[in-house]
Amino acid sequence: MANEADFIKTVFGLKMKQFRQKSALSLQDLANITGLSKSYLNEIENGKKFPKHDKIVQLSEALHCSYDDLVSTKLDKTLEPIAEIVQSDFFKEIPLDLFGINKNSLIGIISDAPKKVTAFINTLIEISKNYNLSKERFYFAVVRSFQELYDNYFPEIEEQASDYIFENKISVKPKSTELEKILTEQHDYEIQSRDLEKYGASGKLRSLFVPEKKLLILNQLLDEDQKTFILAKEIGYSVLNLQPRPNTYSWLDFTSFEELLNNYYASYFAGCLLIHQETLTQKLSEFFQNRDWKPKDFEALIAGFTNSPETFYYRLTNILPQEFGIKDIFYLCFTKKKNSDKIQILKELHLNQQQAPHANATNEHYCRRWIAVKNLTNLKDNEKVTDAQISHYKHNGLTYLVISTSQKNPFSDGTNRSYCIGILLNSNSLKKIKFSKSDSIKTVNVGVTCESCSIPDCEERKAPPIRLEKELFNEDMKKAIEKIRKDLL
């Protein structure tokens, strides 16, 4: 809670509700006995108000308990878990109002069945420990859920970025020099490029912002697109007046959930600044009218906005749902280190529903039939590969148009990346994207992980379908039990 006073009000309300329920009294019954209004009593129970001395006396008499029983912050065994939850970092750091959750309402839900809710929360904690879910990963998951709930589209930021683009006459494909000039002249930044490795920093530290001097230090190893994105993001922090904010990129540490959220807002603004909504919508509309899929045409579409496929693919998640009504999509970013066979999902986003391909924390092997994984596995040095396929998931019957670009990551020494956007094929998307019906795109049966895949004789399989086999074994056991019951009954 915000402070000790809030905690005291919350505890008083919980205890009052507990005593009222033990006495089998409704709020109206208690109002009739004490002469206090039902709405006032409701506010007390919800932790919004703390009654004066004379009213506490009235309440204790009506509830057949002592004055001290009500005002003491000590809770009995059934309510102890609530105090722990109320005072935890969960309430202190995550702004529940972002998700339309009122803290007092949530406390009310917990108080109705404290043992069951506490058991549920403890179960989540246990699961997070078993799957190595750190606080950082948990908070990133919360931010991702927040994005997905809003279809990863925030019109207020789009509008502010659009106005800023117009006012500053920012180019369709802005260069770093253009944005650097804006930061120094309009936002009083000092910008320096330095060799950060001589300070002992890893090459992954792309930038450092020193707020005391409004100094932005850029790693001299940055390429043009990386530098441009960082500068656009800094403009976002300034224009949107985002505080608190992280001072490093890539992310090293965070002090609060709000800081993490502001980091996302600044990144969103940067995407708007680098790839203009109106222009992208127009160019995509034209591209979707093509009846044949041509990878080079898609690469040319990307190049018209940016040299960073990652920025382009992610921007599609903002535009497709809003401008084209294509809401069932996923975005994935894969990584593969040099001389390693391990494929990891670095970033993911699922709009409208949990789409078929998704990250897992169990070290299972992602399907090698995914176009993004195939491209990444076969990628040669200094090569960029773009392709598409129709991916059909047998286990749920869903089919996606998946477009992917894989490239060597020049900044992370031997780590290559693959980006993909997956669009659920339904009547709407088939109508909007003409080439989705093209014979030039191969249809492939795919799974999620090898361990859960039912595709027989898969030549790309990296592990046996042990999870699927266990599920089938359980199903067979259930059928056998039903047969035994049928014979006996």
Residue pairs with C-beta under 8 A, 6 or more apart in sequence:
1 7
1 10
1 86
1 87
1 91
1 92
1 103
5 50
6 47
7 73
7 83
7 86
7 87
8 50
8 73
9 47
9 48
9 49
9 50
10 47
10 86
10 104
10 107
11 73
11 75
11 83
12 44
12 47
12 50
12 51
12 70
12 71
13 44
13 45
13 46
13 47
13 48
14 45
14 47
14 75
14 79
14 82
14 107
14 111
15 69
15 70
15 72
15 75
15 79
16 44
16 45
16 59
16 63
16 70
17 45
17 111
18 76
18 78
18 79
18 111
19 63
19 64
19 65
19 69
19 70
20 27
20 30
20 45
20 63
23 63
23 64
25 33
25 62
25 63
27 38
27 41
27 42
27 45
28 38
30 36
30 41
30 59
30 62
30 63
31 37
31 38
31 41
33 62
34 41
34 55
34 58
34 59
34 62
35 58
36 55
36 58
36 59
40 49
43 49
44 50
44 51
45 108
46 104
46 105
46 107
46 108
47 104
47 107
48 104
51 59
56 67
56 70
56 71
57 67
59 70
60 66
60 67
60 69
60 70
63 70
75 82
75 83
78 114
78 115
79 111
79 114
81 110
81 114
81 115
81 117
81 118
81 121
82 107
82 110
82 111
82 114
82 118
85 91
85 110
85 118
85 121
86 107
91 103
93 139
93 256
93 257
93 258
94 139
94 142
94 257
95 257
95 258
95 261
96 102
96 103
96 106
98 146
98 261
99 146
99 149
109 117
110 117
110 118
127 133
128 138
131 361
131 362
132 361
133 141
133 361
136 254
139 254
139 257
139 260
140 260
142 257
143 260
143 261
143 264
144 348
144 349
146 261
147 264
147 349
148 349
148 350
148 351
151 321
151 322
151 327
151 351
151 352
152 317
152 318
152 321
152 349
152 351
153 318
153 321
153 322
154 265
154 268
157 240
157 265
157 268
157 269
157 272
158 272
158 277
158 318
160 239
160 240
160 269
161 269
161 272
161 273
162 272
162 276
162 277
162 278
164 170
164 235
164 239
164 273
165 272
165 273
165 276
168 182
168 186
170 178
170 179
170 182
170 273
171 178
172 276
172 279
172 304
172 305
173 304
173 305
173 306
174 228
174 232
174 273
174 274
175 224
175 228
176 224
176 227
176 228
176 231
179 228
179 231
179 232
179 235
179 273
180 191
180 231
182 235
183 189
183 191
183 216
183 231
183 234
183 235
183 238
184 190
184 191
187 214
187 234
187 235
187 238
188 214
189 214
189 215
189 216
189 234
190 213
190 214
190 215
190 216
191 215
191 216
191 218
191 231
192 215
192 216
192 217
192 218
193 217
193 218
193 219
193 220
193 222
194 217
194 218
194 219
194 220
195 219
195 220
196 203
196 205
196 208
196 217
196 219
196 220
197 203
197 221
203 219
203 221
203 411
203 412
203 413
204 250
204 411
204 412
205 219
205 248
205 249
205 250
205 252
206 218
206 219
206 222
206 226
206 230
206 249
206 250
206 411
207 216
207 217
207 218
207 219
207 222
207 230
207 248
207 249
208 216
208 217
208 247
208 248
209 215
209 216
209 217
209 234
209 245
209 247
209 248
210 216
210 217
210 247
211 247
216 230
216 231
216 234
218 227
218 230
221 411
222 230
222 411
223 410
223 411
224 307
225 306
225 307
225 308
225 311
226 308
226 411
228 274
229 270
229 274
229 308
229 311
230 249
232 269
232 270
232 273
232 274
233 249
233 266
233 267
233 269
233 270
234 266
235 269
235 270
235 273
236 242
236 265
236 266
236 267
236 268
236 269
236 270
236 273
237 245
237 262
237 266
239 269
240 265
240 266
240 269
242 262
242 265
242 266
243 262
244 255
244 256
244 258
244 259
244 262
245 259
245 262
245 263
245 266
246 252
246 253
246 254
246 259
246 260
246 263
251 263
254 260
254 263
268 318
271 311
271 314
271 315
271 318
272 318
274 305
274 306
274 311
274 315
275 305
275 306
275 311
275 312
275 315
277 318
277 319
277 323
279 305
280 305
280 315
280 319
281 319
281 323
283 301
283 304
283 305
284 301
284 316
284 319
284 320
284 323
284 324
285 324
287 297
287 298
287 301
288 324
288 432
288 433
288 434
288 435
289 434
290 297
290 434
290 435
291 434
291 435
291 437
291 438
292 435
292 438
292 440
293 388
293 435
293 438
293 440
293 441
294 440
295 386
295 387
295 388
296 386
298 386
298 388
298 403
298 405
299 384
299 386
299 405
302 309
302 312
302 405
305 311
305 312
305 315
306 312
309 384
309 405
309 407
309 419
310 333
310 417
310 419
313 331
313 333
313 405
313 419
313 420
313 421
314 331
314 349
314 419
316 329
316 331
316 421
317 329
317 331
317 349
317 351
317 421
320 326
320 327
320 329
320 421
320 423
321 327
321 329
321 351
321 352
324 432
325 428
325 432
326 423
326 428
326 429
326 432
327 351
327 352
328 351
328 352
328 353
328 355
328 423
328 424
328 426
328 429
329 350
329 351
329 352
329 355
329 421
329 422
329 423
329 424
330 348
330 349
330 350
330 351
330 355
330 356
330 357
330 358
330 400
330 421
330 422
331 347
331 348
331 349
331 419
331 420
331 421
331 422
332 345
332 347
332 348
332 357
332 372
332 419
332 420
332 422
333 345
333 346
333 347
333 348
333 417
333 418
333 419
334 343
334 344
334 345
334 346
334 366
334 372
334 373
334 376
334 417
334 418
334 419
334 420
335 343
335 344
335 346
335 409
335 415
335 416
335 417
335 418
336 342
336 343
336 344
336 376
336 377
336 379
336 415
336 416
336 418
337 414
337 415
338 413
338 414
338 415
338 416
339 414
341 462
343 365
343 366
343 373
343 376
343 377
345 358
345 359
345 366
346 417
348 358
348 359
350 358
355 398
355 400
355 422
355 424
356 391
356 393
356 396
356 398
356 400
356 422
356 448
357 366
357 367
357 370
357 391
357 422
357 446
357 448
358 448
360 448
360 449
364 449
364 450
364 451
364 452
364 463
364 467
365 449
365 450
365 451
365 462
365 463
366 373
366 448
366 449
367 373
367 446
367 447
367 448
367 449
367 450
367 453
367 460
368 374
368 377
368 450
368 460
368 461
368 462
369 391
369 444
369 445
369 446
369 447
369 455
369 458
369 460
370 391
370 402
370 420
370 446
371 387
371 388
371 389
371 391
371 402
371 404
371 420
371 444
372 402
372 404
372 406
372 418
372 419
372 420
373 418
375 385
375 387
375 404
375 405
375 406
375 418
376 406
376 416
376 417
376 418
378 385
379 385
379 406
379 407
379 408
379 416
379 418
381 408
382 408
383 407
383 408
384 405
384 406
384 407
384 408
385 405
385 406
385 407
386 403
386 404
386 405
386 406
387 403
387 404
388 401
388 402
388 403
388 404
388 441
389 402
389 441
389 442
389 443
389 444
390 399
390 400
390 401
390 402
390 425
390 436
390 441
390 442
390 443
390 444
391 399
391 400
391 402
391 422
391 444
391 446
392 398
392 399
392 443
392 444
392 445
392 446
393 399
393 400
393 446
393 447
393 448
394 445
394 447
394 454
394 455
395 447
395 448
395 452
395 454
398 424
399 424
399 425
399 443
400 422
400 423
400 424
400 425
401 422
401 423
401 425
401 429
401 433
401 436
401 441
402 420
402 421
402 422
402 423
403 420
403 421
404 418
404 419
404 420
404 421
405 418
405 419
405 420
406 416
406 417
406 418
406 419
407 416
407 417
407 418
408 416
409 415
409 416
409 417
423 429
423 433
423 436
425 436
429 436
430 436
430 437
435 441
445 455
446 455
447 453
447 454
447 455
447 458
449 467
450 458
450 461
450 462
450 463
450 464
450 465
451 463
451 464
451 465
451 466
451 467
451 468
452 465
452 467
452 468
453 461
453 465
453 468
454 465
454 468
455 461
